[in-house]
Amino acid sequence: MKLFKLMEDVNFTSNLPLEEINEIEIKDIAYNSKNCKEGFIFVALVGETVDGHKFARNAYDNGARVFLLQKNMEFNKYAMDLPNDAVKLFVEDTRISLSKISHNFFNKPSNSLKIIGVTGTKGKTTITNYISTVLNESGVNTGVIGTNGTFFNGTYEVTSNTTPESYELHRIFRKMLDNGVKCVSMEVSSGGIMQNRVEDVDFDVAIFSNLSPDHIGPKEHPTFEHYLQCKARLFKMAKHGIINVDDEHAKDIIKAATCDIETFAIENNADLTASNIRYSKEIDSLGVSFDCNTKEETFPCFICSPGTFSIYNALAVIAVCRYLGVERNIMVNALKNAKVSGRVEVLPILPYATVIVDYAHNGVSLENILQTLKNYDHERMVCLFGSVGGRTEIRRKELGDVAARECDVTILTADNPDFEDPMNVINDIAKSFEGSSCEVIKIADREDAIKYAIRNAKEGDMIVFAGKGHEKYQLINGKKLPFDEIAIAKEEAKKVLEERELLA
């Protein structure tokens, strides 16, 4: 692509006259100097801890001759050290410009796709995957982008962020479009909005699930208000908004929105509501039935995921599918079988206890899952969890406080300890249990902890492995080491059942 075409709608200045550079051919874009080759443009991103300008010379040595730099870095020694044949383009913000040139480079693929963006503290992964399930069932080829990765047409790609960097996002859109995808259901994180990754995505629909304090800290959002404002920005980018008005912050989202709004709720008046809620328990699932009420009709629904939060997720899916014109019977039938790996996933591995894997990794999400599970028959509530190393201690306290209130037994263990001693994290969490009637067991090695939980399960136990969910690794000393929680639980359960059979 010619440089003048790549820089369409980008305000920039250059160290060379435009007539000398406009016809330069750009083969690809790189924001990591290691990925640069001859014909690439290198975009120097300024991060929280790393300044991409420091790697401009590395990018040059790897073949790049065109550089996108921030204006306030014009006299930065790293940019000045580039050889004379380097073409330097200066912009106000390289992140915003990366989004624009990526959009241009891949020929604006989101303009030709139906893009559904889901934001909120909880429910994003479930809602996006349920939307994909229902739309694909209805004949609309739909891809997913989010925490669990990228899925379309039976293919899978790992994503390093819930909402990928703008270049990766538009590359994925182009790949999907070229392979027949018509619609994309994607998670839109507050970080993705804050870092301008979705600046040039043509959103058709935006969904707001809920909001509670999370991702607030030195390297994330400075305040809850900033977190809220980032979420609300999505509703300035979309054509149609679908909002959970039972959430106390919905009014702030609606106030900020510039798109037309549709609402859903269980407790308040809304365009879409749920009533007549019933719970059901099977060996391989915990489900909930409800009646969905619209202005035109009422119809029964079932989803094989427990609790009121599952109903909210289902209402969001129903709202977007109705907006896109999906036939009601197809939508209802597809919802019955919709599941998401690592989200309230029931493992049918012990006939006498219910074992559940869930991604709950903060106080709010853990409280939701534990309180929801109490609606289903059980004897003891057992929860195994940890907290990420090197992160805020507030999250540890919130997790501990919830487990101390809601559980009969808690097994504290590691969850991506990284460079921190897992026992340090465990002991921080354990402070919440002082004066609690909940039994606390500390096992630093997560595999040993899982085996202990399975081996010591009793009749009627409800056992929750929280925090890892879909993840297949443990982050230890900066490295992602293979770790499959579900496989470990299944193998240990198999051994326990074989031993019991031998003793019988």
C-alpha positions as CSV (number, residue, x, y, z in Angstrom):
1,M,0.0,0.0,0.0
2,K,1.3,3.5,-0.9
3,L,2.2,5.6,2.1
4,F,-0.2,8.4,1.2
5,K,-3.1,5.8,1.2
6,L,-1.9,4.4,4.5
7,M,-1.9,7.8,6.2
8,E,-5.4,8.8,4.9
9,D,-7.2,10.8,7.6
10,V,-4.1,11.0,9.8
11,N,-2.7,14.4,10.6
12,F,1.1,14.3,10.5
13,T,4.3,16.2,9.7
14,S,7.5,14.7,8.2
15,N,11.2,15.3,8.0
16,L,10.9,15.1,4.2
17,P,8.5,16.8,1.7
18,L,5.3,14.8,1.0
19,E,6.1,14.6,-2.7
20,E,9.2,12.6,-1.8
21,I,7.5,10.1,0.4
22,N,3.9,9.7,-0.8
23,E,4.7,6.9,-3.2
24,I,6.7,4.8,-0.8
25,E,5.3,1.3,-0.7
26,I,4.5,-0.1,2.7
27,K,4.4,-3.9,3.0
28,D,3.2,-4.1,6.6
29,I,3.0,-2.4,10.0
30,A,4.9,-3.3,13.1
31,Y,4.8,-1.9,16.6
32,N,7.3,-4.4,17.9
33,S,10.8,-3.7,16.5
34,K,11.5,-7.5,16.4
35,N,8.8,-7.9,13.8
36,C,10.1,-5.3,11.4
37,K,11.3,-6.2,7.9
38,E,12.2,-4.4,4.8
39,G,9.3,-2.3,3.6
40,F,7.6,-2.1,7.1
41,I,6.5,1.1,8.9
42,F,7.5,1.0,12.6
43,V,5.0,2.6,15.0
44,A,6.7,3.7,18.3
45,L,4.1,3.3,21.0
46,V,4.5,5.0,24.4
47,G,3.4,2.6,27.1
48,E,3.1,2.8,30.9
49,T,6.6,1.4,31.4
50,V,8.1,1.1,27.9
51,D,8.7,3.8,25.3
52,G,8.7,2.3,21.8
53,H,11.0,5.1,20.6
54,K,13.8,3.4,22.4
55,F,13.6,0.6,19.9
56,A,13.5,2.7,16.7
57,R,17.1,1.9,15.9
58,N,16.4,-1.8,16.3
59,A,13.5,-1.5,13.9
60,Y,15.8,0.2,11.4
61,D,18.4,-2.5,11.7
62,N,15.7,-5.1,11.0
63,G,14.8,-3.3,7.8
64,A,12.2,-0.6,8.6
65,R,12.8,2.8,6.9
66,V,9.6,4.6,7.7
67,F,8.8,5.5,11.4
68,L,5.7,6.8,13.0
69,L,6.7,8.9,16.0
70,Q,5.1,11.2,18.6
71,K,5.5,14.9,18.0
72,N,6.6,15.5,21.6
73,M,9.4,13.0,20.9
74,E,10.7,14.9,17.8
75,F,14.0,15.7,19.4
76,N,14.1,12.5,21.4
77,K,17.6,11.1,21.1
78,Y,16.3,7.7,19.9
79,A,14.5,9.3,16.9
80,M,17.4,11.7,16.2
81,D,19.9,8.7,16.1
82,L,18.2,7.2,13.1
83,P,20.2,7.3,9.9
84,N,19.6,10.0,7.2
85,D,17.5,7.7,5.0
86,A,14.9,7.2,7.7
87,V,11.5,8.7,6.9
88,K,10.1,10.2,10.1
89,L,6.3,10.9,10.4
90,F,5.3,12.8,13.5
91,V,1.8,12.6,15.0
92,E,0.1,13.7,18.3
93,D,-0.6,10.2,19.5
94,T,0.9,7.1,17.9
95,R,-1.7,4.7,19.5
96,I,-4.5,6.6,17.9
97,S,-2.6,6.7,14.6
98,L,-1.8,3.0,14.8
99,S,-5.6,2.4,14.9
100,K,-6.2,4.6,11.9
101,I,-3.4,3.2,9.7
102,S,-4.3,-0.4,10.6
103,H,-7.9,0.3,9.6
104,N,-6.6,1.7,6.3
105,F,-4.0,-1.0,5.7
106,F,-6.5,-3.8,5.9
107,N,-9.0,-1.8,3.7
108,K,-11.4,-0.9,6.5
109,P,-12.8,-4.4,7.1
110,S,-15.1,-3.5,10.1
111,N,-17.2,-1.4,7.8
112,S,-18.2,-4.5,5.9
113,L,-18.9,-6.6,9.1
114,K,-21.7,-6.4,11.7
115,I,-19.7,-5.7,14.8
116,I,-21.2,-6.3,18.2
117,G,-19.2,-5.0,21.1
118,V,-19.8,-6.1,24.7
119,T,-18.5,-4.2,27.7
120,G,-18.9,-4.4,31.4
121,T,-17.1,-5.9,34.4
122,K,-18.7,-9.3,34.2
123,G,-20.3,-11.4,31.5
124,K,-18.4,-10.2,28.4
125,T,-17.0,-13.6,27.5
126,T,-20.3,-15.5,28.1
127,I,-22.4,-12.9,26.2
128,T,-20.1,-12.8,23.2
129,N,-19.9,-16.6,22.9
130,Y,-23.6,-17.0,23.3
131,I,-24.2,-14.5,20.6
132,S,-21.9,-16.4,18.3
133,T,-23.7,-19.7,19.1
134,V,-27.1,-18.3,18.4
135,L,-26.2,-16.4,15.2
136,N,-24.2,-19.3,13.7
137,E,-27.2,-21.6,14.5
138,S,-29.4,-19.1,12.6
139,G,-27.2,-19.2,9.6
140,V,-25.2,-15.9,10.2
141,N,-21.5,-16.8,10.0
142,T,-20.2,-15.2,13.2
143,G,-16.7,-14.9,14.7
144,V,-15.7,-14.2,18.3
145,I,-12.9,-12.0,19.7
146,G,-12.2,-12.0,23.4
147,T,-10.6,-13.4,26.6
148,N,-10.8,-17.0,25.3
149,G,-9.2,-16.1,22.0
150,T,-10.4,-15.6,18.4
151,F,-12.8,-18.2,16.9
152,F,-14.4,-18.4,13.4
153,N,-15.2,-21.2,10.9
154,G,-13.8,-23.8,13.3
155,T,-10.4,-22.0,13.6
156,Y,-8.8,-20.7,16.8
157,E,-6.2,-18.0,17.5
158,V,-4.8,-17.1,20.9
159,T,-5.1,-13.4,21.8
160,S,-2.8,-11.8,24.3
161,N,-5.4,-9.2,25.4
162,T,-9.2,-9.4,25.9
163,T,-9.4,-6.7,23.2
164,P,-6.3,-7.1,20.9
165,E,-4.1,-4.2,19.9
166,S,-5.7,-2.2,17.0
167,Y,-3.4,-3.7,14.3
168,E,-4.2,-7.2,15.4
169,L,-7.9,-6.4,15.6
170,H,-8.1,-5.1,12.0
171,R,-5.9,-8.0,10.8
172,I,-8.4,-10.4,12.4
173,F,-11.4,-8.5,10.9
174,R,-9.8,-8.8,7.5
175,K,-9.1,-12.5,7.9
176,M,-12.7,-13.1,9.0
177,L,-14.2,-11.1,6.2
178,D,-12.1,-12.9,3.6
179,N,-13.3,-16.2,5.0
180,G,-17.0,-15.5,4.8
181,V,-17.7,-14.1,8.3
182,K,-20.6,-11.7,8.3
183,C,-20.8,-10.8,12.0
184,V,-18.2,-10.4,14.9
185,S,-19.1,-10.6,18.5
186,M,-16.3,-9.1,20.5
187,E,-15.4,-8.2,24.1
188,V,-14.5,-4.5,24.5
189,S,-12.4,-4.1,27.6
190,S,-12.0,-0.7,29.4
191,G,-8.2,-1.1,28.7
192,G,-8.9,-1.6,25.0
193,I,-11.0,1.6,25.0
194,M,-8.5,3.6,27.1
195,Q,-5.6,2.6,24.8
196,N,-7.5,3.5,21.7
197,R,-7.5,-0.1,20.3
198,V,-11.1,0.2,19.1
199,E,-10.9,3.8,17.9
200,D,-11.7,2.9,14.3
201,V,-14.0,-0.1,14.7
202,D,-17.4,0.4,13.1
203,F,-19.6,-0.9,15.9
204,D,-23.2,-1.7,14.9
205,V,-24.3,-2.7,18.5
206,A,-22.8,-2.0,21.9
207,I,-23.9,-4.0,25.0
208,F,-23.5,-3.0,28.6
209,S,-23.7,-5.8,31.1
210,N,-22.8,-4.3,34.5
211,L,-20.2,-2.3,36.3
212,S,-18.3,-2.7,39.6
213,P,-14.8,-1.6,40.8
214,D,-12.1,-3.6,38.9
215,H,-8.9,-2.8,37.0
216,I,-8.2,0.2,39.2
217,G,-4.6,0.8,40.0
218,P,-1.3,2.4,39.0
219,K,-1.0,0.6,35.6
220,E,-4.8,0.5,34.9
221,H,-7.5,3.1,35.7
222,P,-6.6,5.8,38.2
223,T,-10.2,5.9,39.6
224,F,-13.6,4.2,39.3
225,E,-14.9,7.3,37.5
226,H,-12.2,6.9,34.8
227,Y,-13.1,3.2,34.5
228,L,-16.8,4.2,34.0
229,Q,-16.0,6.9,31.5
230,C,-14.0,4.4,29.4
231,K,-16.9,1.9,29.4
232,A,-19.3,4.7,28.4
233,R,-17.2,5.7,25.4
234,L,-18.3,2.6,23.5
235,F,-21.8,4.0,23.3
236,K,-20.5,7.0,21.5
237,M,-19.0,4.7,18.8
238,A,-22.0,2.4,18.2
239,K,-25.2,2.8,16.2
240,H,-27.4,0.9,18.7
241,G,-27.0,0.4,22.5
242,I,-28.4,-2.5,24.6
243,I,-28.1,-1.7,28.4
244,N,-28.9,-3.5,31.6
245,V,-30.9,-0.9,33.5
246,D,-30.8,-3.0,36.7
247,D,-27.2,-1.9,37.1
248,E,-26.9,1.3,39.2
249,H,-24.4,2.8,36.7
250,A,-26.7,2.3,33.7
251,K,-28.0,5.9,33.9
252,D,-24.4,7.2,33.5
253,I,-23.9,5.0,30.4
254,I,-27.3,6.1,28.9
255,K,-26.5,9.8,29.7
256,A,-23.1,9.5,27.8
257,A,-24.6,7.6,24.9
258,T,-25.1,9.1,21.5
259,C,-26.7,6.0,19.9
260,D,-30.3,4.8,20.2
261,I,-30.9,2.8,23.3
262,E,-32.7,-0.5,24.1
263,T,-32.9,-1.8,27.7
264,F,-33.2,-5.1,29.6
265,A,-33.8,-6.0,33.2
266,I,-35.2,-8.4,35.8
267,E,-36.1,-6.0,38.6
268,N,-37.0,-2.7,36.7
269,N,-39.1,-1.8,33.8
270,A,-37.4,-2.3,30.4
271,D,-37.9,-3.2,26.8
272,L,-36.9,-6.8,27.7
273,T,-37.6,-8.4,31.1
274,A,-37.4,-11.9,32.7
275,S,-40.0,-13.4,35.1
276,N,-41.1,-16.7,36.5
277,I,-37.5,-17.9,37.3
278,R,-36.9,-21.6,38.1
279,Y,-33.7,-23.4,38.9
280,S,-32.7,-26.9,37.7
281,K,-29.8,-29.3,38.5
282,E,-28.4,-32.1,36.4
283,I,-25.3,-34.2,36.6
284,D,-23.5,-32.2,33.9
285,S,-25.2,-28.8,34.3
286,L,-26.9,-26.2,36.5
287,G,-29.6,-24.4,34.6
288,V,-32.2,-21.8,34.9
289,S,-35.6,-21.3,33.2
290,F,-37.5,-18.0,32.8
291,D,-40.1,-16.3,30.8
292,C,-38.8,-13.5,28.5
293,N,-41.2,-10.6,28.2
294,T,-41.1,-8.1,25.3
295,K,-43.6,-5.4,24.4
296,E,-45.1,-7.8,21.8
297,E,-45.0,-11.2,23.5
298,T,-43.9,-13.6,26.3
299,F,-42.0,-16.8,25.6
300,P,-40.2,-19.4,27.7
301,C,-36.4,-19.7,27.8
302,F,-33.8,-22.1,29.3
303,I,-30.1,-21.7,29.7
304,C,-27.7,-24.4,31.1
305,S,-25.9,-21.9,33.3
306,P,-27.1,-21.0,36.8
307,G,-28.4,-17.9,38.5
308,T,-29.7,-14.5,37.8
309,F,-26.4,-13.4,36.2
310,S,-27.0,-16.1,33.5
311,I,-30.5,-14.6,32.9
312,Y,-29.0,-11.1,32.4
313,N,-26.5,-12.6,29.9
314,A,-29.3,-14.4,28.1
315,L,-31.4,-11.2,27.9
316,A,-28.6,-9.3,26.3
317,V,-28.2,-12.1,23.7
318,I,-31.9,-12.2,23.1
319,A,-32.0,-8.4,22.6
320,V,-29.2,-8.3,20.1
321,C,-30.6,-11.3,18.2
322,R,-34.0,-9.7,18.0
323,Y,-32.3,-6.5,16.8
324,L,-30.6,-8.5,14.0
325,G,-33.8,-10.2,13.1
326,V,-33.1,-13.8,14.3
327,E,-36.2,-16.0,14.3
328,R,-37.4,-16.6,17.9
329,N,-37.6,-20.4,17.8
330,I,-34.0,-20.7,16.5
331,M,-32.8,-18.2,19.1
332,V,-34.5,-20.0,22.0
333,N,-33.4,-23.5,20.9
334,A,-29.8,-22.4,20.4
335,L,-29.6,-20.7,23.9
336,K,-30.6,-24.1,25.5
337,N,-27.2,-25.6,24.5
338,A,-25.0,-22.5,24.7
339,K,-21.9,-23.1,26.9
340,V,-18.6,-21.3,27.4
341,S,-15.4,-23.1,28.5
342,G,-14.4,-22.1,32.0
343,R,-17.5,-20.1,32.8
344,V,-19.6,-22.0,35.5
345,E,-18.5,-25.2,33.8
346,V,-19.8,-28.2,35.5
347,L,-17.4,-31.2,35.4
348,P,-19.4,-34.5,35.7
349,I,-16.5,-36.3,37.3
350,L,-17.8,-37.3,40.8
351,P,-21.2,-38.8,41.2
352,Y,-21.6,-37.7,44.8
353,A,-20.4,-34.0,44.4
354,T,-20.8,-31.1,42.0
355,V,-17.5,-29.8,40.7
356,I,-17.4,-26.4,38.9
357,V,-14.7,-24.5,37.1
358,D,-15.1,-20.7,36.9
359,Y,-13.0,-17.7,35.9
360,A,-14.2,-15.6,38.9
361,H,-11.0,-13.8,40.0
362,N,-12.2,-10.8,41.9
363,G,-14.5,-10.3,44.9
364,V,-17.7,-9.3,42.9
365,S,-17.5,-12.2,40.5
366,L,-16.7,-14.8,43.3
367,E,-19.6,-13.5,45.4
368,N,-21.9,-13.8,42.4
369,I,-21.0,-17.4,41.6
370,L,-21.0,-18.6,45.2
371,Q,-24.4,-16.9,46.1
372,T,-25.8,-18.3,42.9
373,L,-24.7,-21.8,43.6
374,K,-26.5,-21.7,47.0
375,N,-29.8,-21.8,45.1
376,Y,-28.9,-25.4,44.2
377,D,-29.0,-28.3,46.8
378,H,-25.7,-29.0,48.5
379,E,-24.1,-29.8,51.8
380,R,-20.8,-28.0,52.0
381,M,-19.7,-25.1,49.8
382,V,-16.0,-25.6,49.0
383,C,-13.9,-23.1,47.1
384,L,-10.4,-23.3,45.8
385,F,-8.7,-20.1,44.7
386,G,-5.7,-17.7,44.9
387,S,-4.9,-14.3,43.6
388,V,-2.5,-13.0,41.0
389,G,1.0,-12.2,42.2
390,G,2.4,-8.7,42.0
391,R,-1.0,-7.0,41.9
392,T,-3.0,-5.0,44.3
393,E,-3.7,-6.4,47.8
394,I,-7.2,-5.0,47.7
395,R,-8.3,-7.8,45.4
396,R,-6.9,-10.4,47.8
397,K,-8.9,-9.0,50.7
398,E,-12.1,-8.8,48.6
399,L,-11.7,-12.5,47.6
400,G,-11.0,-13.5,51.1
401,D,-13.9,-11.6,52.6
402,V,-16.3,-13.2,50.2
403,A,-15.1,-16.8,50.8
404,A,-15.0,-16.2,54.6
405,R,-18.7,-15.3,54.4
406,E,-20.0,-17.8,51.8
407,C,-17.9,-21.0,52.2
408,D,-17.7,-23.9,54.6
409,V,-14.2,-24.8,53.4
410,T,-11.7,-22.7,51.5
411,I,-8.5,-24.0,49.9
412,L,-6.1,-21.2,49.3
413,T,-3.5,-21.8,46.6
414,A,-1.6,-20.2,43.7
415,D,-3.1,-18.3,40.7
416,N,-0.5,-16.9,38.4
417,P,1.9,-15.9,41.2
418,D,4.5,-14.7,38.7
419,F,7.5,-13.4,40.7
420,E,5.8,-13.3,44.0
421,D,6.0,-16.2,46.6
422,P,2.5,-17.9,46.5
423,M,2.5,-18.2,50.2
424,N,2.8,-14.5,50.6
425,V,-0.4,-14.1,48.5
426,I,-2.1,-16.9,50.4
427,N,-1.3,-15.4,53.8
428,D,-2.6,-12.0,52.7
429,I,-5.9,-13.7,51.7
430,A,-6.0,-15.7,54.9
431,K,-6.3,-12.6,57.0
432,S,-9.9,-12.3,56.0
433,F,-10.8,-15.6,57.7
434,E,-9.9,-14.4,61.2
435,G,-13.0,-15.0,63.3
436,S,-14.8,-16.9,60.4
437,S,-16.3,-20.3,60.8
438,C,-15.0,-21.3,57.4
439,E,-12.2,-23.9,57.5
440,V,-9.1,-22.7,55.7
441,I,-6.5,-25.0,54.1
442,K,-3.3,-23.6,52.6
443,I,-1.7,-25.5,49.7
444,A,0.7,-23.4,47.6
445,D,1.0,-25.8,44.7
446,R,-2.3,-25.5,42.7
447,E,-2.1,-29.1,41.3
448,D,-1.7,-30.5,44.8
449,A,-4.6,-28.3,45.9
450,I,-6.9,-29.6,43.2
451,K,-6.0,-33.2,43.9
452,Y,-6.7,-32.5,47.6
453,A,-10.1,-31.0,46.9
454,I,-11.1,-34.0,44.7
455,R,-9.8,-36.6,47.1
456,N,-11.5,-35.1,50.1
457,A,-14.8,-34.4,48.5
458,K,-17.9,-35.5,50.5
459,E,-21.4,-36.5,49.6
460,G,-23.4,-33.3,48.5
461,D,-20.3,-31.0,48.3
462,M,-20.4,-28.1,45.9
463,I,-16.8,-27.6,44.9
464,V,-15.7,-24.5,43.0
465,F,-12.3,-24.0,41.4
466,A,-12.2,-20.3,40.9
467,G,-9.8,-18.0,39.1
468,K,-8.3,-20.0,36.2
469,G,-11.4,-20.8,34.1
470,H,-10.4,-21.3,30.5
471,E,-6.7,-20.6,31.1
472,K,-4.3,-23.4,30.4
473,Y,-1.2,-22.0,32.1
474,Q,0.3,-20.8,35.3
475,L,2.3,-17.6,35.2
476,I,5.4,-18.3,37.2
477,N,8.6,-16.2,37.2
478,G,7.6,-14.4,34.1
479,K,6.8,-17.6,32.1
480,K,3.5,-19.1,31.1
481,L,3.9,-22.8,32.1
482,P,1.3,-25.4,30.8
483,F,-1.3,-26.0,33.4
484,D,-4.7,-27.7,32.7
485,E,-6.9,-27.5,35.8
486,I,-9.7,-29.5,34.3
487,A,-7.4,-32.3,33.1
488,I,-5.9,-32.6,36.6
489,A,-9.3,-32.7,38.3
490,K,-10.6,-35.4,35.8
491,E,-7.5,-37.6,36.3
492,E,-7.6,-37.4,40.1
493,A,-11.4,-38.1,40.1
494,K,-10.8,-41.1,37.9
495,K,-8.2,-42.4,40.4
496,V,-10.5,-41.8,43.4
497,L,-13.4,-43.6,41.8
498,E,-11.2,-46.6,40.9
499,E,-9.9,-46.8,44.4
500,R,-13.4,-46.7,45.8
501,E,-14.5,-49.4,43.5
502,L,-11.6,-51.7,44.6
503,L,-12.4,-51.1,48.3
504,A,-16.1,-51.8,47.8
